[in-house]
Amino acid sequence: MTTALITGSTAGIGAAFARRLAADGHDLVLVARDTGRLREQATELHDRHGIEVEVLTADLSEDKGIEAVADRLADRKNPVDLLVNNAGFGNKGRYLDVAMADELRMLKVHCEAVLRLTSAAAEAMRERRRGGIVNVASVAAFVPRGTYGASKAWVVQFTQGAAKDLAGSGVRLMALCPGFVRTEFHQRAGMGTDNIPGWMWLDADKLVAAALADLARGKSLSIPDPRYKALMGLVKVAPRGLLGGVTSRTGRKYGPQ
């Protein structure tokens, strides 16, 4: 059996990855801040699928939490074959309305933690000449929309650059860029979702299935839905100034600020 480590595993996309990978027979290392929810999730997945599940409580906005997960990824005796860097959050409010401490916390989780955990995993995987890393970004990475989009743009650029550097090593890296997914994300950030059109919502389980298929095909970037692929195609040809105005207005309605 192979082992997958998932950050932010107790809800949303992370929980969907855990369900799918457990069903496929992978042992799991589940990472989140809430020990109680982690233990409940671990028990359910073990009982349902007969896999081994480790629980690792860690806050990735703190050095101690990042170091704990990096140490687990670096463990050569109990190797991790697939890393899913999923932990993340959004801040409600426009630029300069959000406290600097909250902005820095976002960068810590979305950028520094992703860099350090990817590096720890990739180094161990390269030695074994096999392994996969999925860094969860967002379609917000492709539009000029505040610090959330900027942090996710960093994830995309970093992941695709690292994938090129590790080409031929046996280590696959992929940035996953979903759109709106029915999870706890917006609720936790205090963002309303009533105005989001129904067609823009994605199912987390279907998203994960598409993402894993893209990883198996060796893609370094996954936009796992035809609707969002079409939208991102339009983004590429839209004038930057017009795009900035549109995303600013719609972002205040629909997405992370």
Residue pairs with C-beta under 8 A, 6 or more apart in sequence:
1 25
1 26
1 27
1 51
1 52
2 26
2 27
2 81
2 82
3 26
3 27
3 28
3 29
3 78
3 79
3 80
3 81
3 82
4 17
4 21
4 26
4 27
4 28
4 29
4 80
4 81
4 82
4 83
4 84
5 28
5 29
5 31
5 69
5 72
5 73
5 80
5 82
5 83
5 84
5 121
6 14
6 17
6 18
6 21
6 28
6 29
6 30
6 31
6 84
6 86
7 14
7 31
7 32
7 58
7 60
7 69
7 84
7 85
7 86
7 87
7 113
7 117
8 14
8 31
8 32
8 86
8 87
8 88
9 15
9 17
9 18
9 28
9 30
9 31
9 32
9 38
9 41
9 86
10 30
10 32
10 34
10 37
10 38
10 41
11 37
11 183
11 184
12 86
12 181
12 183
12 184
12 185
12 204
13 86
13 136
13 178
13 181
13 183
13 204
13 207
13 208
14 32
14 84
14 86
14 87
15 41
15 204
16 204
16 205
16 207
16 208
17 84
17 86
17 134
17 208
18 28
18 30
18 41
18 45
19 45
19 205
19 208
20 205
20 208
20 209
20 212
21 28
21 82
22 28
22 45
22 48
22 49
22 51
22 53
23 49
25 49
25 51
26 51
26 81
26 82
27 51
27 52
27 53
27 54
28 42
28 45
28 51
28 52
28 53
28 54
29 53
29 54
29 56
29 72
29 80
30 38
30 41
30 42
30 53
30 54
30 55
30 56
31 38
31 56
31 57
31 58
31 60
31 69
31 87
32 38
32 57
32 58
32 87
33 57
33 58
33 59
33 65
34 57
35 55
35 57
38 55
38 56
38 57
39 55
41 53
42 53
42 54
42 55
43 53
45 51
45 53
46 52
46 53
54 72
56 68
56 69
56 72
58 64
58 65
58 66
58 68
58 69
59 65
60 66
60 69
60 87
60 108
60 109
60 113
61 105
61 108
61 109
61 113
62 108
66 112
66 113
66 116
66 117
69 113
69 117
69 120
70 116
70 117
70 119
70 120
71 120
72 78
72 80
73 80
73 83
73 117
73 120
73 121
73 124
74 120
74 123
74 124
75 124
76 124
76 127
79 124
79 125
79 128
80 121
80 124
80 131
81 125
81 130
81 131
81 132
82 131
82 132
82 133
82 134
83 117
83 118
83 121
83 131
83 132
83 133
83 134
84 133
84 134
84 136
85 113
85 114
85 117
85 118
85 133
85 134
85 135
85 136
86 134
86 136
87 109
87 113
88 109
88 110
88 136
89 106
89 109
89 185
89 188
89 189
90 106
90 148
90 185
90 186
90 189
90 191
90 255
90 256
90 257
91 98
91 102
91 103
91 106
91 147
91 148
91 189
91 256
91 257
92 98
92 189
92 190
92 191
92 256
92 257
93 257
94 146
94 252
94 257
95 146
95 147
95 257
97 257
98 147
98 257
103 147
106 147
106 148
106 151
107 147
107 151
110 151
110 152
110 154
110 155
111 151
111 154
111 155
111 158
114 135
114 155
114 158
115 158
118 133
118 135
118 158
118 159
118 162
118 173
121 131
121 133
122 131
122 133
122 162
122 166
122 171
122 173
124 131
125 131
125 132
125 133
125 169
125 170
125 171
126 166
126 169
126 170
126 171
128 170
129 169
129 170
129 171
130 170
130 171
131 170
131 171
131 172
132 171
132 172
132 173
132 174
132 215
133 159
133 171
133 172
133 173
133 174
134 174
134 175
134 176
134 211
134 215
135 155
135 158
135 159
135 173
135 174
135 175
135 176
136 155
136 176
136 178
137 152
137 153
137 155
137 156
137 159
137 175
137 176
137 177
138 148
138 149
138 152
138 177
138 178
138 179
139 177
139 178
139 179
139 223
139 228
139 231
139 232
140 148
140 149
140 152
140 255
140 256
141 149
141 152
141 153
141 155
141 156
141 175
141 177
142 149
142 153
142 156
142 177
142 232
142 235
142 236
143 149
143 235
143 243
143 247
144 240
144 243
144 244
144 247
144 248
145 247
145 248
145 251
145 255
145 256
146 251
146 256
146 257
148 255
148 256
148 257
149 247
149 256
152 177
155 175
156 175
156 177
156 221
159 173
159 174
159 175
159 220
159 221
160 173
160 175
160 220
160 221
162 173
163 172
163 173
163 174
163 220
164 220
166 173
172 215
172 218
173 220
174 211
174 214
174 215
174 219
174 220
174 221
174 222
175 220
175 221
175 222
176 211
176 214
176 222
176 224
177 221
177 222
177 223
177 228
177 232
178 202
178 207
178 223
178 224
178 225
178 228
179 200
179 202
179 225
179 227
179 228
179 231
180 193
180 196
180 200
180 201
180 202
180 254
180 255
181 201
181 202
181 203
181 204
181 207
182 201
182 202
182 203
182 204
183 204
186 192
186 193
189 256
191 255
191 256
191 257
193 254
195 253
195 254
196 253
196 254
199 227
200 227
200 254
202 224
202 225
202 228
206 224
207 224
207 225
210 222
210 224
210 225
211 222
211 224
214 222
214 224
215 222
223 229
223 232
235 243
238 246
251 257
